[in-house]
Amino acid sequence: MPRHSLAEFEALPYPILDVRAPIEFAQGHVPGALNLPLFTDEERARIGTTYKQVSQERAVHLGLEFFGPKMSEMVKKAQKLAQGKEVRLHCWRGGMRSGAVLWLLELAGFKVHLLDKGYKDYRRAVLASFETPRNWRVLGGLTGSGKTDVLHALAAASHSQPVLDLEGLASHKGSAFGAIGQPVQPTQEQFENNLAATLAALPTDAPIWVEDESRQIGRLTIPPALFAQLRTAPRWVLEVPRAARVAKLAAEYGAEDPTELAAAIERLHKRLGGLATQQALAAVEAGDFNLMVELVLDYYDKTYTYGLAQRPGEPARTFVPVSGCAPDDNAAALLQALATGIS
């Protein structure tokens, strides 16, 4: 029975079958893994209760009672998920669940590679990976500066810069309006797993561009060890004229559902004040998205201007004036400022 260390397991090219219950898989899994649950959520709960209240022996017998009738179906599902009949396999700790499915699949002619110590060991490695020092270049700018678009332009073939898109991984644009038009956010655990996988694919010997973020992106939290690195990295701040930012945001949000815009404005009620909130809501109803953006930007600009102050341990801030929101032009301006050392 090949038991692999995490590094060996990750280097193998075969499909990953995660035999934990659906609720465990939904909470977080190895990116790209496929769920082949040994037990349903209800069966897993009953086995756990039996283990605690009766005995380990009775829990094992109950597990076997659940396992027996579904063996044929599990093999058929595994054959669909992994047609090459060679797979990587894991459960939570690398114990009885993965051992049982390993036995079954090998009986059915599969070659199985088991992750020693299971998903628990993988999660330990994920959290530890955020401690690894990286060379960061933090991209700042007031709301509406198009920072995410610039990140994508930096990553494009014309510039080929390593970038980390935290907001893309979080499915959120990082403000009260950030969920509008975005997919549902992943769980915190899955966000961390996806983030670790993305980091692992980036070069370790080159600077990485990343957007200036607060600790929270929607309901997700940037891992503390990574956030600490970002707060002490040099920043390049795009200075985009307000009129260009207003036009960009008005075009973006004018295409979205007015009901969602109104809900986002209501969430800012305490910060905007009663009058500005009512004016912004009226602007949405009238379809005057330029006015809505002007009103909301008053709050965001004050907040981010405060955030632009020199941070403890921050080595440098480079301000890069640009004329508009064209992503490729602004990416080129950033790289020019980097090359000439303008600050």
N, C-alpha and C positions, 0 to 999 in steps of 0.2 A: 504494500500500500504506500504509494509515494506521498509523503507529507512534506510540504514545501514551506520554507520561510516566506515571509511576505515579499521580499525582493525577488525570490525565485518565482513565486506565484504570479506576480505582476508582469514578469518578463515573458511568461508563456503566452502563445497566441490564441488559445482555445476559448470558446464561450465560457462565461462564468455563470454557474447555477447557484443561486442563493436559496437554501432550503428552509429558511426561517418563515414564520407565519406572515400572511399578507400585511398585517398591521405593523410588524417590525420592518418589513421591506419598505412600506410606504413612509415610515418615519425617516429612513435613511438607508442607502445601499451603495455599493461600489458602482461608480458611473459605468453604465453599459451592462451591468449584471441583469440576469433574467430570473424571475421568481419561479421556483419549483417547490412550493411549500409542502413539507411533510405533513403538517397539521394545519387545520383551519384555525382562525383566531379563537373560536369557541373551544376547540379540542385542546389547544395549547393552554388556555385558561383552566380547563378542567384538570389537566395533567399537573399543572402547577399547584392547584388547590389540593389535589390528592397527595402530592409529594409533601406538602407542608402539614396537612391535617391527618394523613394516614401513615404512609411510609414510602420510601424510595421504591421498594419492590412492587408495591401496588401501582405506583405511578408508571413504572416500566411496563407492567402488564397491561395497563390501560392504553399506553402508547402503542403497544403491539396490537391490541384489539382495533385501534383506529387505523394502524398502518396496513394490516393484512388485506382488507378488502380493496384498498386503493393501489396496490402494488402494480397491477397491470396497467392501470390508467396513468400512473406516474411514468412508467417506462415509455408509453406511447407519447406522452407530452414531452419527455426528454428527447425522444427521437425527432420530434418536430422542432424543438428549440436548438438542437445540436446534431445536424444531419451527418456530420463527420464522425460522430460517436467517440470523440475525445473531448473531455470537458475539464474545466476547473470547478471545484465545489467547495462550499463552506457553509457553516451555520454560525451560531453566536460565538461559541468557545472552541469549536473543533471537537466536539464531544459526540454524544449519542445520536443526535439527529443526522449530522453529516456522515457518521459511521454507518447508520442504517441505510441511507440513500446510496452511499458508496457501495455497500454490499449488493444492493439491488441492481444498480447500474452495471457493476462489473459482471454480475450474473447474466445480465442482458447483453453482454458483449462490448460495453463501453470501456475505454481507458480513462481512469479518473485521477485527477491531480488534486489532492486535498490541501487546503490552507491550514497549516498548523496554527492552533490557538484562535482560528476563526476571525469573524468580523470584529470582535473585541480588540484584537491585535491591530487590525487595519485602522480602527478608529483612534487607537493610541498613536499610531504613526501619523495620521491626518493632523491631529492636534499638535504633535511635536513639530510637524513641517513648518508651521507658522513662526517658529522660533528661529528658523534659518535666516541669517542676515542676507538681504538683497540690496542691490544698488538701485534705489528708486529715484525717479524724476516725477515729481507731483505736479499735475496740471491744474491750475486754479483759474478763477474768473467768476465774475458776477453771474447770477441766474440769467439764462438765455444766451450765454456766450457760445454755446454749441460745443462744449468741451467733449462730450461723448462722440460727436461727429468728428472732431479733430483727432481723438484717439484712433478712430477707425481709419482716418486718412493717414495717420502716422504708421499704422500697421500695414497699409496697402503696399503693393509692389513698388510704387514710385519712391517710397521712403524706407520700407522694410524695417521699421522700428519694433522691438518687442513691446507689447502693451498688455495691461491687465484691465479688463472692462468689468469692474465690480458691479456696476448698475445692471449690466447685461446678465451677469450671473445671478443677481438678486431679483431680476424681473421687476425693477422699480427704478424710477428716476430720482429718487432721493428727496422728495419734497411732499408737501400736502397734496400736490397734484400728481405725484409720482406713479401712482398705480393706474392712472387713466390710460387706456389703450394698451396695457401690458398684460401678459399672462399671469395666472395666479402665482404668487411667490412660493418657492420651495420651502420645505421645513428648514429650520436652522441647521439641523444635522446634515441634510442633503446639500444645502448651500456650502457648508464647510467641506463636504466631500468633493463637490464639483470644483470649489476654489482650490483645494489641494491638488486635484488632478490637473487643473489649468496651470498652476504654478510649476508643477513637475515637468510640464511640457515646455516651459520657457527656459531660455538659456541662463545658466548660473553665472556666466562671466560677462554679461552685458547689462547696461542700465535698462530699466523697465519703466515705461511711462504709465502712470495711473492717475485717475481723477482725484482731486481733493474732495474728500467725503467727511461727513460727520460720522460718529460712531455707529449710528443707526441708519440703515437703508430700508425704509418702510418698517416692517416689524422684525427685520433681520439685523443681527449685530456682527460687525466686522470683528474677527477673532482678536482678543486683546493684544497678543504678541505681535500680530501683523499691524494692528492700528498704531501701536507704539512706534514701530519703524516708520510708518507713513508720516507721523507727526514730527519726526526729527529729520525728515528728508528735505532736500532743497526743492523750492517751488518755482515754477514758471507761471506767471499770471498773465492771462490774455486780457488786454484792456480793449473791450469792444464798445463802440458808441451805444448809448442807451437807445437811440432811435432804431438801430439795427437789431438790438435785442428784443425790443418791443415788437417789431415787425415779424421776427422769427417766431416768437412765442404766440403771437396772435394768429399766425398762419397754422401753427401746430395745433393749438387748442381750439381754434375755430372749427376744425374738422372733427372734433370729439363730441360726445354726447353732452348736451347742455345740462342735463340732470346731474351728471357726474361732476361737471365743473362747479355747479351750484353747491353740491355737497362738500367739495374741497374748500370752497370759499367759506362755508359755514364752519368747517373745522378750524379755520384761521380767525374766527370771529373775535376772540379775546385779544389776539395780537394786532389785528387790523383796526379794531375799534368799531363801534356800532355804525357810525356814519359811512365809513369806507366800505364796510361789509354790505350795507344796503345799496350803496352806489354800484359796487361790483356786481351784485346779484341782478340789479336793474340793467346793467350793461350786458350781462349774459342774455337776459330775456330779450333785450333789444337787438341782439346780434352784434353789438359794438365790442368786439374782442380786443381792439387796440386800447379802449378805455379800461376794460377789465384788467388787462395786463399792466397798464400804467399804475392803477390803484394797488395791485398786489405787489408790483416791483418795489414800491416805496418801502414795504416791510422787508422784502427779501434783500434789497440792496443794503439797507441798514445792518441787517443781520450778518451778511457776508462781509461787508466792509470791516465790521468788528472782527470777524474771523481772519481777516487778512493781516492782522497785527502780527509782529514777529513772535514766534513761539519759542518757549524755552528749548534750547538745544537745536533749533532750526539753523542750519548753516548759512543759507542764502535765500533771497527772494529776487527773482528777475522779472521785471515788468516788461511786457511785450505789447506795445500799442499796435493795433490793426484797424483797418477801415470798415470791416464788416464781418459777416459770419460764414464766409466761404471756407469750408473745412480744409481743402487742399492748400489754399493760400495761407491760411493761418498755421497749418502744420509746417509749411515751408518757412514762415516767419519765426516760428519757435526754433527750428533747427538752425536758422541763420543767427538768431540771438545766442544760441548755444555755442555756435562756432566762433562768434566774435566776442563772446563774453560780455555782452551788453547787460547792464543791470540798473 
